[in-house]
Amino acid sequence: MKTTQLLGVVLIVLGVVAFAYQGITYTTREKAIDLGPIQVTTERTRRFPLPPIVGAAALIGGIVLLVAGNRR
C-alpha cells in the first residue's frame, strides 16, 4: 500500500470518527478549597467540540488521496 493511499484511509477513518463523536471529552482536576492542611479538589468534565466541517474535510481529503493514489 502506498503512502498516499495509507494516509487517505487514515483520513477517512478520522473523518468518520469525527462525525460519530462530534467532540473530545476530557476531565480536569481543580482545587476548590485550600485551607492549609485541608484541600478539596473537584473533577470537571469538559468538552472540546469538533464542528462537522472538520469531519467532512477529513473525509473528502481521504477520498481524494485514495483516488489520486489509485490513478498512478
N, C-alpha and C positions, 0 to 999 in steps of 0.2 A: 504494500500500500504506500503510495507516495505521500510526501509531507503535506501537500495541499489537500489531498483527499482526507487525510487523518485530521487536519485542522478543521476541515469542513464538517466532518462527523462530530467533532468535539463542540463546534459552534451550534450545530443543530440540537445536540443534547442539552447544552446550556440554555438555548432558546426555549425548548420545551419545559425545562425545569423552571425558568423564569416566569413562563406563563402559568405553570401549575401553582407555584408558591406565592408569587407576586410580592415578595419581600423577604428580608432576612430578619429573624428574631434572635435577640441576644439578651443576656441577663447581666446586670451590673450590681455590685455591692456598694452601698453608700453608708457613711456614718450618719446616724440620725441623732444620737446623743453621745456626748463625750464629756463626762463629769469625773475627771481624774481616773480612778480605777474602774469606774463603771462606763462601759461602752455598749451602745446598742447600734447594730447595723441592720439595714433593710436591703432586701433584694428587689430590684425593679426590672421588670421585663420591658424591653424597648424593641421597637420595630423600625427597620430601615426599609422603606417601601421601594420597590422596583417598578417603574412605570411600564406599561405594556409595550411601549415603543422599544425598550431595551431588548425584550424577548423577541419582538418582531425583527429588529435589526440583526440580532444574532442568528435567528432562523434563516433570514434571507441571505445573510453573508455566508452561512454554511452551505446553503443550496447553491449559491453562485460558485463557491470554491469547489464543490463536488462536480458541478457541470464543467467548470474550466479544467479541472484535473482529468476528467474523462475524455475531453476533446483532444488532448495532446497525445 
